């Protein structure tokens, strides 16, 4: 069995994605420490809204930030994935945060230019590229980090640097204790699911085996909505497989009605429910009833519970576990988890068609 053959898994892994996954706890701590040393102009704090722009692995940090801080942040937060900013994004009472690992994501660059033209405050989080150049030209602060990976593997920076920056501006509280707890929880769980641990004792490998040959559909609720999205995209990019996600309670108003047809899809699907002890009581009740519905409809389902006392620890522990599941799913699919050749093809074809029309 390949999941018990570390050498065979590593042989498939040209970019050492396994090491990138194992580094997430340390990456989060490093990002938080870097954020504490940031010097961000306090004028950026005098805003009525925050708009985070990004795509793919760079956007998920914004979505996680929005979920995590929804109950405390004093201004509305929007996440834009695309070429254009909404009409309401304008003026000096708006902060636009552009997130791009490479600094060359064309959708993000387009939004950043629009934000500058509309007179908003702007902030960039990137390793460099055109985004860093545009930010310097606009006199805007740039939070740069140095981490060589695929963008999705730099989640600790894209998420925690953003969280730290918003704390520096006084928009959210100090998450130092939560980051410390999250790292400890991830480190402990990693000891149970790392590649050296055999299938018989490894929950992440067991879930990868159960999902093999099936369509993983990830369910999340409340502050774990974007976490479910992260699981979905890791199945897509690491395992090179189809996957989708749904969010409770919305899924109870539509998705549950379509569980039976077509039957061959139902029989080849696996719902993975990301659960939290921090869910409100009514959401917990909905979870229980929804799991009953899945059983009644003959849909296979597994629950994975977040670990830790804080929302941040539960989010990051589930993300870390899911990253390992997707890595083991890649091994089962006999694919290299690192490259994303289809995305590279799309970028090349779009480049042939010309520059972005603004």
QUIWOSUL-V244342 format. One record per pair of residues at least 12 apart in sequence whose C-alpha atoms are under 6 Angstrom apart, sorted by the first residue. I is the first residue (numbers start at 0). J is the second residue. D is the distance in whole Angstrom. If there is no record, write none. Layout:
# QUIWOSUL-V244342
I_J_D ; I_J_D
This chain:
# QUIWOSUL-V244342
3_197_5 ; 8_330_6 ; 11_335_5 ; 12_335_5 ; 14_337_5 ; 16_337_6 ; 24_182_5 ; 26_155_5 ; 27_155_5 ; 30_156_5 ; 30_159_6 ; 30_160_5 ; 31_159_6 ; 34_160_6 ; 34_163_5 ; 44_168_5 ; 46_92_4 ; 46_93_5 ; 47_74_6 ; 47_92_5 ; 47_93_6 ; 48_74_5 ; 48_75_5 ; 48_93_5 ; 49_76_5 ; 49_94_5 ; 49_95_6 ; 50_76_6 ; 50_77_5 ; 50_78_6 ; 50_95_5 ; 51_78_5 ; 51_95_6 ; 51_96_5 ; 51_97_6 ; 52_78_6 ; 52_79_5 ; 52_97_5 ; 53_80_6 ; 53_98_5 ; 53_107_5 ; 54_80_5 ; 56_150_5 ; 56_151_4 ; 57_98_6 ; 57_99_5 ; 60_157_5 ; 60_158_4 ; 62_225_6 ; 63_225_6 ; 66_222_5 ; 67_222_6 ; 72_170_6 ; 72_171_6 ; 81_106_5 ; 82_106_4 ; 82_109_6 ; 82_110_6 ; 83_110_6 ; 84_110_6 ; 89_117_5 ; 89_119_5 ; 90_118_5 ; 90_119_5 ; 91_118_6 ; 91_119_5 ; 91_120_6 ; 93_119_5 ; 94_120_5 ; 94_121_6 ; 95_121_5 ; 96_121_6 ; 96_122_5 ; 96_123_6 ; 97_123_5 ; 98_124_5 ; 99_125_5 ; 100_125_5 ; 100_126_6 ; 100_150_6 ; 101_126_6 ; 101_128_6 ; 102_125_6 ; 102_127_5 ; 102_128_4 ; 102_129_5 ; 102_130_5 ; 103_128_6 ; 103_129_5 ; 121_139_6 ; 122_139_6 ; 122_140_5 ; 123_141_5 ; 124_142_5 ; 124_143_6 ; 125_143_5 ; 126_143_5 ; 126_144_5 ; 126_145_6 ; 181_312_4 ; 185_316_5 ; 203_324_5 ; 207_324_5 ; 207_327_6 ; 207_328_5 ; 213_267_5 ; 213_268_5 ; 214_242_6 ; 214_268_4 ; 214_269_6 ; 215_242_5 ; 215_268_6 ; 215_269_5 ; 215_270_6 ; 216_242_6 ; 216_243_5 ; 216_244_5 ; 216_270_5 ; 217_244_4 ; 217_270_6 ; 217_271_5 ; 218_244_6 ; 218_245_5 ; 218_246_6 ; 218_272_5 ; 219_246_5 ; 219_273_5 ; 220_246_5 ; 220_247_5 ; 224_246_6 ; 228_244_6 ; 230_321_6 ; 231_243_6 ; 233_325_6 ; 234_325_5 ; 237_325_6 ; 237_329_6 ; 237_336_4 ; 238_325_6 ; 238_328_5 ; 238_329_4 ; 238_336_6 ; 269_299_5 ; 269_300_5 ; 270_300_4 ; 271_300_6 ; 271_301_5 ; 271_302_6 ; 272_302_5 ; 273_303_5 ; 273_304_6 ; 274_303_6 ; 274_304_5 ; 275_304_6 ; 275_305_5 ; 305_317_5
